[in-house]
Amino acid sequence: MNIKTPILSIVLPCYNEQEILDTTAEKLSELVQDLKERSIICQSSYIVLVNDGSSDKTWEIISKLSEKNEYIRGIKLSRNFGHQNALLAGLEYAYTKSDCAITIDADLQDDISVIEDMIDAFKEGNHIVYGVRKERNTDKFFKKQTALSFYRIMKILGVEIVYNHADYRLASQEVIKQLFRFEEVNLFLRGLFPLIGFKQKNVYYNRLERTAGETKYPLSKMLAFAFEGITSFSIKPLRIVTQLGLLTFIISIFLSLYSLYSYIYLETVPGWTSITLPIYFISGIQLLSMGILGEYIGKLYKETKKRPRYIVEQIKEK
């Protein structure tokens, strides 16, 4: 591994990004060219665009870019496997062909000007360099609050995660090698990288506005991704279910004693409310508990089948 002038690969998962790919490729190519001219990275450094089963012309654009742009290489997955698996596919390709790899989303809302800072941190001996947002002023109020709540919940549940970090990071070849020792199907890379260890560092940046196209993470996907992260790295929700069941049992005992006391000494007539409210309360807890248990059982089902996390259909390179 050459630390002074490392071979750098920049990995971008792409899903229906036809509106922005040309601009993205141009900006990254200019950056790579500049870093090469200043001998910050090796001349054989490159960019990997991973098509994650796009339904638009994303792969056609990637194919053309790989033919006319010396820096671009393309990977086509056989279908849509999801953002995390697309990242993993790109990292697997880059693993044996580079000293370090940077992952970044195709919209380039994560500021590419700090890539040089990441490389400097790598040269200082850091194996993982996280791109961390300074603030969330570009987010709408609801998205900002839900994102911050997600990080707080993860911390409460004991999950080691970098605050305000998404999937913008640099990883050394050794880290990528160790990453592939984690064989779980339910991927949450933000939680996996801190588990790997090695020397790590944060670099900070301001997130930019999206210049074209639409976000690929609407509210429904954000919530699903957050729940995936929580259930993939913590069993505390199961413990909460147990504690909730115990608490309900204790409350039920006191309510039963109070009802018995009222029946004997207060001569009260049992009413509709006293019957229906406990039923609704206990039924709600039971359904919630069953849902959480089902989520964990579903994850076990997926893991035991050991299906491939992604399938590469085609690779375009020089």
N, C-alpha and C positions, 0 to 999 in steps of 0.2 A: 504493500500500500504506500503510495506516494503522498505524503502529507503536504509537502511544499506546493506542488501543482497537482492536486487530485483530479482523477477522472470523475466528473460530476454528471449525474443523470437527473433530469427533472421529470417527474411522473405526474401526469394529469389524467384523472378519470373523466370521461366525456359521455354525457347522456343527453341527446337532443340539443347539441350546442352549435348547430349550423350557423346561427346568426353571429356568433362571436369568435369562432375558431380561427378565422383568417387573421383577425386583429390580435388574438392571443398568441398565435404562432409568430407573428411579426415582432411583437414586443419581446417575447422570450428569446427569439433568435438574435435580436439586437443586443440583448443582455448577455447572452452566451458569447457572442462575437467580441463584445467589449471585454469580458472577463478573460477570454483567451488572449486577446491582444496585449493585455496587461500582465499576462502570465500568472493569473490568479488561479486558473483551472487549466487542465491539460487540453491539448488540441483535439483529443478524441472524445471530449464531452458531448452530450447529446440530450435530446428531449424525447420523451415517450408519451404518446397520446393513446389512451386506452379507450376504445369504443365499447361502452357497456350496453350493447343491444339496442342502440338508438333506432327510433322509427323514422327519423328524418334523413337528411343527406350527410350526417356527421361522418360516416365511414368513407363516403366518396370524397369528401373534403380532405380527410386525413390521408387517404391514398394519394391524392394529387400533391398534397404538401410533402409527403415522404419522397415523391419523385423529383420535385423541383427544389426542395429545401434540404441542404446537406445535413442539417441538424436534427431533422424530424424522423422519428421512427414510429410506426403504428402497430397497435395490437387490437385485433378484433375478437371479442368474446362471442361465443355462439348464441347467446341470448342475454337478457338483462339479469345480472347476478347481484346487483346492488353496489352502492358506492364503496363500501368497505372491501368487498371482494375484488372490485375493479382496481382499487389501490394495491391490493395484495398481488394481483396479476402483474401489474407494472413493476412492483418491487422484486418479484421473482425474476422477471426478465433482466432487471438492472443489477441484480445481486452479483453475478459473476463478471459483469462488464463494466463495473465502476467502483470507485473507492468509497463513494458516498452518494446518497440519493435524497432528493428533496421532493416531497409530495405537496401538491397545491391544486386547488380547484380551478377548472378551466375558465371561470369567469374573471379570474385575476382580481377579485375584490381584496384578496390578501396582497399586501404591497410587496411587489417583487424587488423593490429597492433594498430590502433588508437581506436579500439572498447573499450578498457579499459579506454582510455581518455574520450570517450563518456559517459561511465558509471560513471566515476568520476564527470563529469559535471552534470549528472543527480542527483547524490547524493548531489551536491551543491545546488540543487533546480531548475535546468533548466528543463523545460518541453519539449523543442525541442533542439536537438543538431545537427547542420549541419556539414556534412563532406565536407570540401572545399579544392579544389586542390590548392597547392601552386603555381604551374606553369603548363604550357601545353607543355613541351619539348618533350613528347612522341607522340604528335600529328603531323601529316603532316601539311605543311604550309597552304594548302587550308582549311583543317578541323579546324585548329587553328583560322584562320582569320574569318571563317564563325561563329564559336562558339562565339568568342569575339564580333562579330557584332551583334549576336542575343541578348546578354546581354545588349549591348548599346541601341539597338532598343527598347527592353523591358523597359529600364529605361526612354528613351525619351517618350514612350507612357504612362508612369505613372504606370507601373506594378511593384509592390513590389516583388522583387526576389533577392535571395542571389547570388552574383557574383561568378562564377566558382563552383557552387553547382549543382549536378545532383539529384539523388534520394537516396543518401547515407546519412541516417539520423537516429537519435534516436527520438522516440516520446513516451511521457508518456501515461498511460492509459486514463487520462483525456483528453489529446489532441486527441487521437484516437476517443474517445467518441464524441467530438465536431466536428471532421472531418466528421463523418457520418450524421451530421446535414446539410451538404452541399449535396444537392441531384442532382446536375447537372449531365447530362450524358456525356457532353464534359469535360473530366477530364484533368487537368493540375496540378498535385500535387505540383510542385515546386512553383506555385503561390498560392495554397490554404493554405499551412502550414503557411506562414508569415501572412496570414489574420486571422488565429485563435488566434494569440497573445500568451500570457503567456511569462514567462521568457525564453529567447533563448540564445544560445551560438554557436560559430563556433569552430571546431577543424580542423587543417590543416594537409595535407598529400601529398605525391607524388604519382601520379597514376602509376601503374605498367604495364608492357607489358602483353598482353594476351598470355597465355601459350599454348592454344589449341583451335581448332574450329575457326569459323569465326564470325566477329562482326554482331550483329543483327540490327545494325543501319547504313545501307548504306546511301549515300547522299540523296536519294529520301525520305527515312523515316525521316532523320534528318530535312529536309526542311519542310516536312508535319507536324512533331512534333512542329517545331518552329512556323509555321503558326497557328497551333491549339492553342498554348499558347498565341499568340498575339491576336487572335480573341476571345478567351475565357475570356480574362481579360481586354480588352480595346475596347472602341468604337471610339477611335481616328481615325482608318482608315476610318470610315464613315464620320467623320468630315473633314478629309483630302479630301475625295471625294467631299464634299460640297464646300470646299475652292478651290479645283481644278476647279470645275465647274464655280464658281464665277470668278476666275482668267481668265478662258477661255472666259467667257462672256465679261469681260472687254477688253481683248486683241482683241476679235472679233469686238467690237465697234470701237476701234482705227484703226483696219485694214480696216473696212468699211469706216470710215471717210477718211483714206489715199487713198483708192481706188477711192472714190468719188472726192477727190481733184485732184488726178492724171488724172482722166477721163476728168475733166473740164479744168484744167490749163496746164497739161503736154501732153495732147493728146496721151496718151499711148494706145497701143493695148493690150487688155487682153490676157495673154498667158496661156499655159498649166500648167506651174509651179504654177502660182497664183491660179489656180483652184484646182489642185490635192493635193498640200501640206496642205491646210486647211482641206480638206476632210479627209486625212490620220490622221492628228493631232487630229481632233475632234472625228473621229471614234475610234481611239486608246483609247482616254480618256473615251469614252462611254463604250467600251468593258471592260476596266479595272474597271470602276465604277460598271458596271453590275455584274462583277465577284465578287467584294468585297461585294456588296449587297446580291448576291446569297449565299455567304458563311454564312453570318449572318442569312439569312432566313432559310438556311439548318439547322443551329444550333437550331433555334427556332422550326423547324419541329421535330427534334430529341427530344428536351426537352419536347414538349407537348405530345409526345407519351408515355413518362414515361416507356420505356422498361427497364427490369433489366440490370444492368451494367455488370453482369456476372452470370453464372449459375454453381454451383458446382455439379459435377457428382459423385465424390467419395472422401472420406477422409480416409487416412491410418494413424493410430496412435496406440500406445501401449495400 
